[in-house]
Amino acid sequence: MAAPKKVVEPTVLEQIGQGAINTDIAIAETIDDLAESLDLFLAGKKESKEKNESTARIIMYGSRAEGGVKSEAVNLDLSLRLPNFEEYWQLKFTTVESNDFQSLDKNRAGAAPGQKKYVASLGFFDQLGRIKTSFQPRIELSDPLQSSYVLEFSNTVKKNKYHFRPRLKFFADSEKGTGESASFNVDFQLKRSVAYRMIIEQQYLDLLGLFSTNMGPELLVSLSEKTGLSTSLTFYSTNRPSYHLDHYLALYTIRHEVHKKILYAQISPSLIFPKDHGFKGVAGVSLTIELIF
């Protein structure tokens, strides 16, 4: 007679992990059900066969720097999708991060997440030869209502082991004025999991009369399907009061999928050399935790 198979009891960590997965699934299903009910109520009837893919993210951010400078933020990013209502009115509802008017040195890994806006937008996409073109007029759902638009041209040129990614963007906001930005990043594939990127960016904000550039090398490494890291040295310059080097930044970032596309963690130690500190190094570190439902 064969001996009975020994039942292996799950460890405490495995029980906690499974409990977290079940809770996440339950919350995600609740969000989908509520979004679908609201969608059908607003549309009046079923117009779309698309599955409702509403999601919610909780983003917890904290940073510390020499001199006692610190920052914390907790953001709830609710992406409420209403496919039937959107199909009926030919609109798209989504959240956007208001980073077009942020200075270039704030649009990087390890920086505090930008303010989220919930908008209704129209999307026009076309291919002008090899150039991808998009135009998105938006209505921000706030009190009072605000309007904005983004016109973007982009392309990717692939040659052997390098990719050239030019992008030109024009944007306007009823409150912040107009602006433009451009990037001419070049990626060199050194190995299957290692790439070298040359960052070349510029931005102009008309209302502030601010012109800035951000340039430097970046090394991107994929350690596994769940873990990636980057190391960069960038030089940020601005025209206020006259064009000059404002600071340069050494940044190391590692991002890891902690648990099954539900929980992510990112840590970014940095060393910044600002002009107003005589280009002396100021150390800092930031941590971002992202929970997805």
Secondary structure, DSSP 8 states (H G I E B T S, - for coil): -----------HHHHHHHHHHHHHHHHHHHHHHHHHHHHHHHHSS----S----EEEEEEEEEEETTTEEEEEEEEEEE---HHHHHHHT-EEEEEE--TTS-GGGSSTTS----EEEEEE--EEEEETTEEEEEEEEEE-SSS-EEEEEEEEE--EEETTEEEEEEEEEEEETTTEEEEEEEEEEEEEEETTEEEEEEEEEEEETTTTEEEEEEEEEEEEE-SSSEEEEEEEEEEEE-SSSSEEEEEEEEEEEEEEEETTTEEEEEEEEEEEEGGGTT--EEEEEEEEEEE-
